[in-house]
Amino acid sequence: RLANVMRSVSSEFEDALVTQEQACHLPVSPDGLPVIGCVDGVGGAYIASGHSCWGILNAPATGLAMAELILDGASSSVDLSR
C-alpha cells in the first residue's frame, strides 16, 4: 500500500523497485549513516532520513543543514560529504 502512495506522489517513482519491506518504522540506511541531501535526478527534491533511533537527537543539526542546503546550495554547519 505504501508503494502505491509513493508512486502517486511523483511520477519519478512509477518504476521504482521496492527492494525491502519490514514491519518497523525505524529508517536506517545500509551503512547506518543518515541520508541527507539532494535527490539525484529530481530537481528541487531533498531528503533527510535514516537517522535510526537518533532522529530526535540529530533533528536540530539536520534541520539546519537542510535549510542551508536548500537556501544556500550547500551546508556550512554540517559536513554532508560522507
PDB file of N, CA, C and O in Angstrom:
ATOM      1  N   ARG A   1       0.811  -1.197   0.000  1.00  0.00           N
ATOM      2  CA  ARG A   1       0.000   0.000   0.000  1.00  0.00           C
ATOM      3  C   ARG A   1       0.853   1.259   0.000  1.00  0.00           C
ATOM      4  O   ARG A   1       0.528   2.220  -0.697  1.00  0.00           O
ATOM      5  N   LEU A   2       1.934   1.273   0.765  1.00  0.00           N
ATOM      6  CA  LEU A   2       2.798   2.445   0.788  1.00  0.00           C
ATOM      7  C   LEU A   2       3.480   2.672  -0.560  1.00  0.00           C
ATOM      8  O   LEU A   2       3.703   3.815  -0.958  1.00  0.00           O
ATOM      9  N   ALA A   3       3.811   1.590  -1.262  1.00  0.00           N
ATOM     10  CA  ALA A   3       4.423   1.736  -2.582  1.00  0.00           C
ATOM     11  C   ALA A   3       3.463   2.448  -3.531  1.00  0.00           C
ATOM     12  O   ALA A   3       3.893   3.274  -4.335  1.00  0.00           O
ATOM     13  N   ASN A   4       2.179   2.142  -3.448  1.00  0.00           N
ATOM     14  CA  ASN A   4       1.191   2.815  -4.293  1.00  0.00           C
ATOM     15  C   ASN A   4       1.089   4.294  -3.953  1.00  0.00           C
ATOM     16  O   ASN A   4       0.966   5.130  -4.848  1.00  0.00           O
ATOM     17  N   VAL A   5       1.140   4.623  -2.666  1.00  0.00           N
ATOM     18  CA  VAL A   5       1.102   6.029  -2.250  1.00  0.00           C
ATOM     19  C   VAL A   5       2.338   6.741  -2.767  1.00  0.00           C
ATOM     20  O   VAL A   5       2.244   7.850  -3.294  1.00  0.00           O
ATOM     21  N   MET A   6       3.500   6.110  -2.619  1.00  0.00           N
ATOM     22  CA  MET A   6       4.751   6.682  -3.096  1.00  0.00           C
ATOM     23  C   MET A   6       4.655   6.994  -4.593  1.00  0.00           C
ATOM     24  O   MET A   6       5.052   8.071  -5.037  1.00  0.00           O
ATOM     25  N   ARG A   7       4.136   6.062  -5.346  1.00  0.00           N
ATOM     26  CA  ARG A   7       4.038   6.254  -6.794  1.00  0.00           C
ATOM     27  C   ARG A   7       3.030   7.339  -7.165  1.00  0.00           C
ATOM     28  O   ARG A   7       3.169   7.986  -8.203  1.00  0.00           O
ATOM     29  N   SER A   8       2.020   7.542  -6.325  1.00  0.00           N
ATOM     30  CA  SER A   8       1.036   8.583  -6.612  1.00  0.00           C
ATOM     31  C   SER A   8       1.565   9.974  -6.295  1.00  0.00           C
ATOM     32  O   SER A   8       1.030  10.965  -6.794  1.00  0.00           O
ATOM     33  N   VAL A   9       2.607  10.064  -5.474  1.00  0.00           N
ATOM     34  CA  VAL A   9       3.180  11.348  -5.097  1.00  0.00           C
ATOM     35  C   VAL A   9       4.003  11.950  -6.231  1.00  0.00           C
ATOM     36  O   VAL A   9       3.978  13.161  -6.447  1.00  0.00           O
ATOM     37  N   SER A  10       4.732  11.101  -6.955  1.00  0.00           N
ATOM     38  CA  SER A  10       5.588  11.598  -8.020  1.00  0.00           C
ATOM     39  C   SER A  10       5.740  10.557  -9.119  1.00  0.00           C
ATOM     40  O   SER A  10       5.872   9.362  -8.853  1.00  0.00           O
ATOM     41  N   SER A  11       5.718  11.031 -10.348  1.00  0.00           N
ATOM     42  CA  SER A  11       5.924  10.123 -11.477  1.00  0.00           C
ATOM     43  C   SER A  11       7.346   9.568 -11.491  1.00  0.00           C
ATOM     44  O   SER A  11       7.615   8.565 -12.151  1.00  0.00           O
ATOM     45  N   GLU A  12       8.256  10.219 -10.764  1.00  0.00           N
ATOM     46  CA  GLU A  12       9.642   9.736 -10.673  1.00  0.00           C
ATOM     47  C   GLU A  12       9.695   8.352 -10.025  1.00  0.00           C
ATOM     48  O   GLU A  12      10.651   7.606 -10.237  1.00  0.00           O
ATOM     49  N   PHE A  13       8.670   8.004  -9.236  1.00  0.00           N
ATOM     50  CA  PHE A  13       8.655   6.738  -8.513  1.00  0.00           C
ATOM     51  C   PHE A  13       7.837   5.649  -9.204  1.00  0.00           C
ATOM     52  O   PHE A  13       7.711   4.547  -8.670  1.00  0.00           O
ATOM     53  N   GLU A  14       7.275   5.938 -10.389  1.00  0.00           N
ATOM     54  CA  GLU A  14       6.404   4.976 -11.062  1.00  0.00           C
ATOM     55  C   GLU A  14       7.053   3.612 -11.252  1.00  0.00           C
ATOM     56  O   GLU A  14       6.418   2.582 -11.022  1.00  0.00           O
ATOM     57  N   ASP A  15       8.301   3.600 -11.664  1.00  0.00           N
ATOM     58  CA  ASP A  15       9.002   2.339 -11.926  1.00  0.00           C
ATOM     59  C   ASP A  15       9.984   1.974 -10.823  1.00  0.00           C
ATOM     60  O   ASP A  15      10.818   1.086 -11.000  1.00  0.00           O
ATOM     61  N   ALA A  16       9.889   2.661  -9.676  1.00  0.00           N
ATOM     62  CA  ALA A  16      10.827   2.394  -8.581  1.00  0.00           C
ATOM     63  C   ALA A  16      10.616   0.983  -8.034  1.00  0.00           C
ATOM     64  O   ALA A  16       9.489   0.539  -7.811  1.00  0.00           O
ATOM     65  N   LEU A  17      11.720   0.309  -7.829  1.00  0.00           N
ATOM     66  CA  LEU A  17      11.685  -1.044  -7.308  1.00  0.00           C
ATOM     67  C   LEU A  17      11.750  -1.015  -5.785  1.00  0.00           C
ATOM     68  O   LEU A  17      12.653  -0.404  -5.212  1.00  0.00           O
ATOM     69  N   VAL A  18      10.808  -1.666  -5.135  1.00  0.00           N
ATOM     70  CA  VAL A  18      10.846  -1.812  -3.681  1.00  0.00           C
ATOM     71  C   VAL A  18      11.794  -2.967  -3.399  1.00  0.00           C
ATOM     72  O   VAL A  18      11.523  -4.114  -3.756  1.00  0.00           O
ATOM     73  N   THR A  19      12.909  -2.647  -2.754  1.00  0.00           N
ATOM     74  CA  THR A  19      13.940  -3.669  -2.535  1.00  0.00           C
ATOM     75  C   THR A  19      13.833  -4.339  -1.172  1.00  0.00           C
ATOM     76  O   THR A  19      14.425  -5.395  -0.950  1.00  0.00           O
ATOM     77  N   GLN A  20      13.080  -3.731  -0.257  1.00  0.00           N
ATOM     78  CA  GLN A  20      12.962  -4.325   1.072  1.00  0.00           C
ATOM     79  C   GLN A  20      11.696  -3.824   1.744  1.00  0.00           C
ATOM     80  O   GLN A  20      11.314  -2.665   1.587  1.00  0.00           O
ATOM     81  N   GLU A  21      11.060  -4.691   2.481  1.00  0.00           N
ATOM     82  CA  GLU A  21       9.892  -4.325   3.273  1.00  0.00           C
ATOM     83  C   GLU A  21      10.101  -4.861   4.678  1.00  0.00           C
ATOM     84  O   GLU A  21      10.659  -5.942   4.861  1.00  0.00           O
ATOM     85  N   GLN A  22       9.652  -4.102   5.670  1.00  0.00           N
ATOM     86  CA  GLN A  22       9.754  -4.566   7.044  1.00  0.00           C
ATOM     87  C   GLN A  22       8.638  -3.949   7.856  1.00  0.00           C
ATOM     88  O   GLN A  22       8.007  -2.984   7.425  1.00  0.00           O
ATOM     89  N   ALA A  23       8.394  -4.502   9.027  1.00  0.00           N
ATOM     90  CA  ALA A  23       7.263  -4.090   9.839  1.00  0.00           C
ATOM     91  C   ALA A  23       7.550  -2.850  10.676  1.00  0.00           C
ATOM     92  O   ALA A  23       6.632  -2.084  10.971  1.00  0.00           O
ATOM     93  N   CYS A  24       8.799  -2.638  11.061  1.00  0.00           N
ATOM     94  CA  CYS A  24       9.097  -1.493  11.923  1.00  0.00           C
ATOM     95  C   CYS A  24       9.173  -0.205  11.111  1.00  0.00           C
ATOM     96  O   CYS A  24       9.278  -0.234   9.885  1.00  0.00           O
ATOM     97  N   HIS A  25       9.120   0.898  11.798  1.00  0.00           N
ATOM     98  CA  HIS A  25       9.179   2.204  11.144  1.00  0.00           C
ATOM     99  C   HIS A  25      10.418   2.956  11.619  1.00  0.00           C
ATOM    100  O   HIS A  25      10.333   4.137  11.957  1.00  0.00           O
ATOM    101  N   LEU A  26      11.553   2.292  11.647  1.00  0.00           N
ATOM    102  CA  LEU A  26      12.807   2.886  12.076  1.00  0.00           C
ATOM    103  C   LEU A  26      13.724   2.960  10.863  1.00  0.00           C
ATOM    104  O   LEU A  26      14.411   1.988  10.549  1.00  0.00           O
ATOM    105  N   PRO A  27      13.745   4.113  10.170  1.00  0.00           N
ATOM    106  CA  PRO A  27      14.529   4.204   8.944  1.00  0.00           C
ATOM    107  C   PRO A  27      16.028   4.183   9.227  1.00  0.00           C
ATOM    108  O   PRO A  27      16.539   5.003   9.990  1.00  0.00           O
ATOM    109  N   VAL A  28      16.714   3.247   8.611  1.00  0.00           N
ATOM    110  CA  VAL A  28      18.164   3.126   8.739  1.00  0.00           C
ATOM    111  C   VAL A  28      18.734   2.806   7.364  1.00  0.00           C
ATOM    112  O   VAL A  28      18.231   1.929   6.662  1.00  0.00           O
ATOM    113  N   SER A  29      19.772   3.512   6.993  1.00  0.00           N
ATOM    114  CA  SER A  29      20.421   3.241   5.708  1.00  0.00           C
ATOM    115  C   SER A  29      21.322   2.019   5.845  1.00  0.00           C
ATOM    116  O   SER A  29      21.663   1.624   6.960  1.00  0.00           O
ATOM    117  N   PRO A  30      21.707   1.421   4.730  1.00  0.00           N
ATOM    118  CA  PRO A  30      22.553   0.220   4.797  1.00  0.00           C
ATOM    119  C   PRO A  30      23.861   0.418   5.569  1.00  0.00           C
ATOM    120  O   PRO A  30      24.330  -0.501   6.240  1.00  0.00           O
ATOM    121  N   ASP A  31      24.460   1.634   5.475  1.00  0.00           N
ATOM    122  CA  ASP A  31      25.716   1.858   6.191  1.00  0.00           C
ATOM    123  C   ASP A  31      25.511   2.481   7.576  1.00  0.00           C
ATOM    124  O   ASP A  31      26.480   2.763   8.281  1.00  0.00           O
ATOM    125  N   GLY A  32      24.248   2.694   7.961  1.00  0.00           N
ATOM    126  CA  GLY A  32      23.952   3.235   9.282  1.00  0.00           C
ATOM    127  C   GLY A  32      24.034   4.745   9.382  1.00  0.00           C
ATOM    128  O   GLY A  32      23.739   5.308  10.437  1.00  0.00           O
ATOM    129  N   LEU A  33      24.430   5.416   8.306  1.00  0.00           N
ATOM    130  CA  LEU A  33      24.518   6.873   8.318  1.00  0.00           C
ATOM    131  C   LEU A  33      23.233   7.475   7.760  1.00  0.00           C
ATOM    132  O   LEU A  33      22.632   6.894   6.856  1.00  0.00           O
ATOM    133  N   PRO A  34      22.796   8.622   8.273  1.00  0.00           N
ATOM    134  CA  PRO A  34      21.614   9.271   7.718  1.00  0.00           C
ATOM    135  C   PRO A  34      21.822   9.635   6.248  1.00  0.00           C
ATOM    136  O   PRO A  34      22.947   9.898   5.822  1.00  0.00           O
ATOM    137  N   VAL A  35      20.758   9.649   5.493  1.00  0.00           N
ATOM    138  CA  VAL A  35      20.780  10.075   4.094  1.00  0.00           C
ATOM    139  C   VAL A  35      20.260  11.502   4.076  1.00  0.00           C
ATOM    140  O   VAL A  35      19.077  11.745   4.312  1.00  0.00           O
ATOM    141  N   ILE A  36      21.151  12.443   3.796  1.00  0.00           N
ATOM    142  CA  ILE A  36      20.817  13.863   3.845  1.00  0.00           C
ATOM    143  C   ILE A  36      21.348  14.513   2.583  1.00  0.00           C
ATOM    144  O   ILE A  36      22.540  14.414   2.293  1.00  0.00           O
ATOM    145  N   GLY A  37      20.483  15.178   1.828  1.00  0.00           N
ATOM    146  CA  GLY A  37      20.961  15.900   0.653  1.00  0.00           C
ATOM    147  C   GLY A  37      19.951  15.969  -0.456  1.00  0.00           C
ATOM    148  O   GLY A  37      18.767  15.697  -0.257  1.00  0.00           O
ATOM    149  N   CYS A  38      20.429  16.339  -1.642  1.00  0.00           N
ATOM    150  CA  CYS A  38      19.593  16.448  -2.837  1.00  0.00           C
ATOM    151  C   CYS A  38      19.289  15.050  -3.373  1.00  0.00           C
ATOM    152  O   CYS A  38      20.104  14.136  -3.254  1.00  0.00           O
ATOM    153  N   VAL A  39      18.115  14.902  -3.957  1.00  0.00           N
ATOM    154  CA  VAL A  39      17.748  13.649  -4.614  1.00  0.00           C
ATOM    155  C   VAL A  39      18.245  13.729  -6.052  1.00  0.00           C
ATOM    156  O   VAL A  39      17.790  14.574  -6.823  1.00  0.00           O
ATOM    157  N   ASP A  40      19.176  12.852  -6.414  1.00  0.00           N
ATOM    158  CA  ASP A  40      19.748  12.864  -7.764  1.00  0.00           C
ATOM    159  C   ASP A  40      18.669  12.711  -8.828  1.00  0.00           C
ATOM    160  O   ASP A  40      17.822  11.821  -8.745  1.00  0.00           O
ATOM    161  N   GLY A  41      18.707  13.571  -9.808  1.00  0.00           N
ATOM    162  CA  GLY A  41      17.806  13.470 -10.952  1.00  0.00           C
ATOM    163  C   GLY A  41      16.412  14.023 -10.731  1.00  0.00           C
ATOM    164  O   GLY A  41      15.579  13.967 -11.635  1.00  0.00           O
ATOM    165  N   VAL A  42      16.138  14.562  -9.538  1.00  0.00           N
ATOM    166  CA  VAL A  42      14.819  15.123  -9.258  1.00  0.00           C
ATOM    167  C   VAL A  42      15.028  16.545  -8.740  1.00  0.00           C
ATOM    168  O   VAL A  42      15.278  16.758  -7.554  1.00  0.00           O
ATOM    169  N   GLY A  43      14.921  17.495  -9.636  1.00  0.00           N
ATOM    170  CA  GLY A  43      15.172  18.886  -9.279  1.00  0.00           C
ATOM    171  C   GLY A  43      14.278  19.386  -8.159  1.00  0.00           C
ATOM    172  O   GLY A  43      13.063  19.190  -8.188  1.00  0.00           O
ATOM    173  N   GLY A  44      14.882  20.032  -7.173  1.00  0.00           N
ATOM    174  CA  GLY A  44      14.137  20.619  -6.072  1.00  0.00           C
ATOM    175  C   GLY A  44      13.707  19.636  -5.007  1.00  0.00           C
ATOM    176  O   GLY A  44      12.987  20.011  -4.081  1.00  0.00           O
ATOM    177  N   ALA A  45      14.130  18.378  -5.112  1.00  0.00           N
ATOM    178  CA  ALA A  45      13.763  17.373  -4.105  1.00  0.00           C
ATOM    179  C   ALA A  45      14.953  17.106  -3.187  1.00  0.00           C
ATOM    180  O   ALA A  45      16.092  16.979  -3.635  1.00  0.00           O
ATOM    181  N   TYR A  46      14.660  17.025  -1.904  1.00  0.00           N
ATOM    182  CA  TYR A  46      15.685  16.799  -0.894  1.00  0.00           C
ATOM    183  C   TYR A  46      15.214  15.688   0.039  1.00  0.00           C
ATOM    184  O   TYR A  46      14.021  15.403   0.143  1.00  0.00           O
ATOM    185  N   ILE A  47      16.183  15.066   0.716  1.00  0.00           N
ATOM    186  CA  ILE A  47      15.842  14.001   1.654  1.00  0.00           C
ATOM    187  C   ILE A  47      16.674  14.161   2.923  1.00  0.00           C
ATOM    188  O   ILE A  47      17.835  14.567   2.876  1.00  0.00           O
ATOM    189  N   ALA A  48      16.064  13.839   4.041  1.00  0.00           N
ATOM    190  CA  ALA A  48      16.744  13.787   5.339  1.00  0.00           C
ATOM    191  C   ALA A  48      16.096  12.635   6.093  1.00  0.00           C
ATOM    192  O   ALA A  48      15.060  12.810   6.734  1.00  0.00           O
ATOM    193  N   SER A  49      16.700  11.473   6.016  1.00  0.00           N
ATOM    194  CA  SER A  49      16.100  10.262   6.577  1.00  0.00           C
ATOM    195  C   SER A  49      17.197   9.296   7.011  1.00  0.00           C
ATOM    196  O   SER A  49      18.377   9.512   6.734  1.00  0.00           O
ATOM    197  N   GLY A  50      16.795   8.241   7.688  1.00  0.00           N
ATOM    198  CA  GLY A  50      17.717   7.181   8.043  1.00  0.00           C
ATOM    199  C   GLY A  50      18.509   7.430   9.310  1.00  0.00           C
ATOM    200  O   GLY A  50      19.609   6.900   9.467  1.00  0.00           O
ATOM    201  N   HIS A  51      17.967   8.225  10.214  1.00  0.00           N
ATOM    202  CA  HIS A  51      18.676   8.566  11.442  1.00  0.00           C
ATOM    203  C   HIS A  51      18.582   7.479  12.523  1.00  0.00           C
ATOM    204  O   HIS A  51      19.201   7.601  13.580  1.00  0.00           O
ATOM    205  N   SER A  52      17.819   6.434  12.261  1.00  0.00           N
ATOM    206  CA  SER A  52      17.638   5.360  13.245  1.00  0.00           C
ATOM    207  C   SER A  52      17.003   5.949  14.510  1.00  0.00           C
ATOM    208  O   SER A  52      16.151   6.835  14.436  1.00  0.00           O
ATOM    209  N   CYS A  53      17.419   5.457  15.636  1.00  0.00           N
ATOM    210  CA  CYS A  53      16.843   5.926  16.909  1.00  0.00           C
ATOM    211  C   CYS A  53      17.390   7.288  17.314  1.00  0.00           C
ATOM    212  O   CYS A  53      16.977   7.836  18.336  1.00  0.00           O
ATOM    213  N   TRP A  54      18.307   7.843  16.537  1.00  0.00           N
ATOM    214  CA  TRP A  54      18.937   9.114  16.864  1.00  0.00           C
ATOM    215  C   TRP A  54      18.264  10.295  16.182  1.00  0.00           C
ATOM    216  O   TRP A  54      18.787  11.409  16.234  1.00  0.00           O
ATOM    217  N   GLY A  55      17.126  10.082  15.548  1.00  0.00           N
ATOM    218  CA  GLY A  55      16.463  11.143  14.798  1.00  0.00           C
ATOM    219  C   GLY A  55      16.123  12.367  15.615  1.00  0.00           C
ATOM    220  O   GLY A  55      16.365  13.489  15.170  1.00  0.00           O
ATOM    221  N   ILE A  56      15.567  12.181  16.801  1.00  0.00           N
ATOM    222  CA  ILE A  56      15.180  13.322  17.636  1.00  0.00           C
ATOM    223  C   ILE A  56      16.418  14.081  18.092  1.00  0.00           C
ATOM    224  O   ILE A  56      16.429  15.312  18.096  1.00  0.00           O
ATOM    225  N   LEU A  57      17.457  13.353  18.476  1.00  0.00           N
ATOM    226  CA  LEU A  57      18.690  13.998  18.929  1.00  0.00           C
ATOM    227  C   LEU A  57      19.346  14.786  17.800  1.00  0.00           C
ATOM    228  O   LEU A  57      19.850  15.887  18.022  1.00  0.00           O
ATOM    229  N   ASN A  58      19.342  14.225  16.589  1.00  0.00           N
ATOM    230  CA  ASN A  58      20.017  14.857  15.458  1.00  0.00           C
ATOM    231  C   ASN A  58      19.141  15.833  14.686  1.00  0.00           C
ATOM    232  O   ASN A  58      19.622  16.485  13.759  1.00  0.00           O
ATOM    233  N   ALA A  59      17.879  15.948  15.042  1.00  0.00           N
ATOM    234  CA  ALA A  59      16.945  16.781  14.279  1.00  0.00           C
ATOM    235  C   ALA A  59      17.370  18.241  14.161  1.00  0.00           C
ATOM    236  O   ALA A  59      17.280  18.791  13.063  1.00  0.00           O
ATOM    237  N   PRO A  60      17.827  18.902  15.220  1.00  0.00           N
ATOM    238  CA  PRO A  60      18.218  20.311  15.057  1.00  0.00           C
ATOM    239  C   PRO A  60      19.354  20.506  14.051  1.00  0.00           C
ATOM    240  O   PRO A  60      19.285  21.405  13.214  1.00  0.00           O
ATOM    241  N   ALA A  61      20.390  19.680  14.122  1.00  0.00           N
ATOM    242  CA  ALA A  61      21.511  19.799  13.185  1.00  0.00           C
ATOM    243  C   ALA A  61      21.080  19.438  11.771  1.00  0.00           C
ATOM    244  O   ALA A  61      21.508  20.072  10.806  1.00  0.00           O
ATOM    245  N   THR A  62      20.234  18.421  11.645  1.00  0.00           N
ATOM    246  CA  THR A  62      19.741  18.027  10.324  1.00  0.00           C
ATOM    247  C   THR A  62      18.892  19.141   9.720  1.00  0.00           C
ATOM    248  O   THR A  62      19.025  19.454   8.537  1.00  0.00           O
ATOM    249  N   GLY A  63      18.028  19.732  10.523  1.00  0.00           N
ATOM    250  CA  GLY A  63      17.184  20.828  10.047  1.00  0.00           C
ATOM    251  C   GLY A  63      18.011  22.019   9.584  1.00  0.00           C
ATOM    252  O   GLY A  63      17.719  22.627   8.554  1.00  0.00           O
ATOM    253  N   LEU A  64      19.050  22.349  10.358  1.00  0.00           N
ATOM    254  CA  LEU A  64      19.929  23.451   9.975  1.00  0.00           C
ATOM    255  C   LEU A  64      20.659  23.128   8.679  1.00  0.00           C
ATOM    256  O   LEU A  64      20.739  23.967   7.782  1.00  0.00           O
ATOM    257  N   ALA A  65      21.188  21.924   8.580  1.00  0.00           N
ATOM    258  CA  ALA A  65      21.895  21.519   7.361  1.00  0.00           C
ATOM    259  C   ALA A  65      20.975  21.559   6.147  1.00  0.00           C
ATOM    260  O   ALA A  65      21.375  22.014   5.076  1.00  0.00           O
ATOM    261  N   MET A  66      19.751  21.086   6.313  1.00  0.00           N
ATOM    262  CA  MET A  66      18.793  21.097   5.199  1.00  0.00           C
ATOM    263  C   MET A  66      18.437  22.521   4.800  1.00  0.00           C
ATOM    264  O   MET A  66      18.353  22.827   3.611  1.00  0.00           O
ATOM    265  N   ALA A  67      18.225  23.396   5.777  1.00  0.00           N
ATOM    266  CA  ALA A  67      17.896  24.789   5.472  1.00  0.00           C
ATOM    267  C   ALA A  67      19.033  25.443   4.694  1.00  0.00           C
ATOM    268  O   ALA A  67      18.791  26.141   3.709  1.00  0.00           O
ATOM    269  N   GLU A  68      20.282  25.216   5.136  1.00  0.00           N
ATOM    270  CA  GLU A  68      21.425  25.774   4.422  1.00  0.00           C
ATOM    271  C   GLU A  68      21.529  25.207   3.013  1.00  0.00           C
ATOM    272  O   GLU A  68      21.784  25.941   2.059  1.00  0.00           O
ATOM    273  N   LEU A  69      21.332  23.903   2.888  1.00  0.00           N
ATOM    274  CA  LEU A  69      21.413  23.258   1.581  1.00  0.00           C
ATOM    275  C   LEU A  69      20.371  23.820   0.623  1.00  0.00           C
ATOM    276  O   LEU A  69      20.683  24.120  -0.529  1.00  0.00           O
ATOM    277  N   ILE A  70      19.155  23.963   1.088  1.00  0.00           N
ATOM    278  CA  ILE A  70      18.068  24.438   0.233  1.00  0.00           C
ATOM    279  C   ILE A  70      18.226  25.923  -0.094  1.00  0.00           C
ATOM    280  O   ILE A  70      18.042  26.327  -1.242  1.00  0.00           O
ATOM    281  N   LEU A  71      18.561  26.730   0.900  1.00  0.00           N
ATOM    282  CA  LEU A  71      18.649  28.180   0.685  1.00  0.00           C
ATOM    283  C   LEU A  71      19.965  28.636   0.075  1.00  0.00           C
ATOM    284  O   LEU A  71      19.989  29.542  -0.758  1.00  0.00           O
ATOM    285  N   ASP A  72      21.071  28.001   0.494  1.00  0.00           N
ATOM    286  CA  ASP A  72      22.397  28.457   0.069  1.00  0.00           C
ATOM    287  C   ASP A  72      23.059  27.538  -0.955  1.00  0.00           C
ATOM    288  O   ASP A  72      24.069  27.907  -1.555  1.00  0.00           O
ATOM    289  N   GLY A  73      22.501  26.351  -1.158  1.00  0.00           N
ATOM    290  CA  GLY A  73      23.092  25.411  -2.104  1.00  0.00           C
ATOM    291  C   GLY A  73      24.125  24.487  -1.495  1.00  0.00           C
ATOM    292  O   GLY A  73      24.603  23.572  -2.166  1.00  0.00           O
ATOM    293  N   ALA A  74      24.484  24.708  -0.227  1.00  0.00           N
ATOM    294  CA  ALA A  74      25.449  23.857   0.475  1.00  0.00           C
ATOM    295  C   ALA A  74      25.290  24.059   1.967  1.00  0.00           C
ATOM    296  O   ALA A  74      24.856  25.117   2.424  1.00  0.00           O
ATOM    297  N   SER A  75      25.642  23.044   2.709  1.00  0.00           N
ATOM    298  CA  SER A  75      25.607  23.145   4.172  1.00  0.00           C
ATOM    299  C   SER A  75      26.960  23.599   4.668  1.00  0.00           C
ATOM    300  O   SER A  75      27.978  23.000   4.320  1.00  0.00           O
ATOM    301  N   SER A  76      26.993  24.652   5.481  1.00  0.00           N
ATOM    302  CA  SER A  76      28.247  25.129   6.044  1.00  0.00           C
ATOM    303  C   SER A  76      28.434  24.694   7.498  1.00  0.00           C
ATOM    304  O   SER A  76      29.549  24.733   8.018  1.00  0.00           O
ATOM    305  N   SER A  77      27.362  24.287   8.147  1.00  0.00           N
ATOM    306  CA  SER A  77      27.444  23.924   9.561  1.00  0.00           C
ATOM    307  C   SER A  77      27.664  22.420   9.787  1.00  0.00           C
ATOM    308  O   SER A  77      28.171  22.016  10.834  1.00  0.00           O
ATOM    309  N   VAL A  78      27.278  21.589   8.796  1.00  0.00           N
ATOM    310  CA  VAL A  78      27.407  20.148   8.908  1.00  0.00           C
ATOM    311  C   VAL A  78      28.050  19.619   7.630  1.00  0.00           C
ATOM    312  O   VAL A  78      27.666  20.018   6.531  1.00  0.00           O
ATOM    313  N   ASP A  79      29.017  18.732   7.767  1.00  0.00           N
ATOM    314  CA  ASP A  79      29.674  18.132   6.610  1.00  0.00           C
ATOM    315  C   ASP A  79      28.784  17.016   6.055  1.00  0.00           C
ATOM    316  O   ASP A  79      28.629  15.973   6.689  1.00  0.00           O
ATOM    317  N   LEU A  80      28.206  17.233   4.885  1.00  0.00           N
ATOM    318  CA  LEU A  80      27.312  16.260   4.260  1.00  0.00           C
ATOM    319  C   LEU A  80      28.022  15.449   3.176  1.00  0.00           C
ATOM    320  O   LEU A  80      27.366  14.756   2.397  1.00  0.00           O
ATOM    321  N   SER A  81      29.331  15.524   3.115  1.00  0.00           N
ATOM    322  CA  SER A  81      30.069  14.879   2.029  1.00  0.00           C
ATOM    323  C   SER A  81      30.135  13.363   2.157  1.00  0.00           C
ATOM    324  O   SER A  81      30.384  12.688   1.158  1.00  0.00           O
ATOM    325  N   ARG A  82      29.929  12.819   3.300  1.00  0.00           N
ATOM    326  CA  ARG A  82      30.070  11.387   3.505  1.00  0.00           C
ATOM    327  C   ARG A  82      28.869  10.612   3.116  1.00  0.00           C
ATOM    328  O   ARG A  82      28.857   9.387   3.239  1.00  0.00           O
TER     329      ARG A  82
END
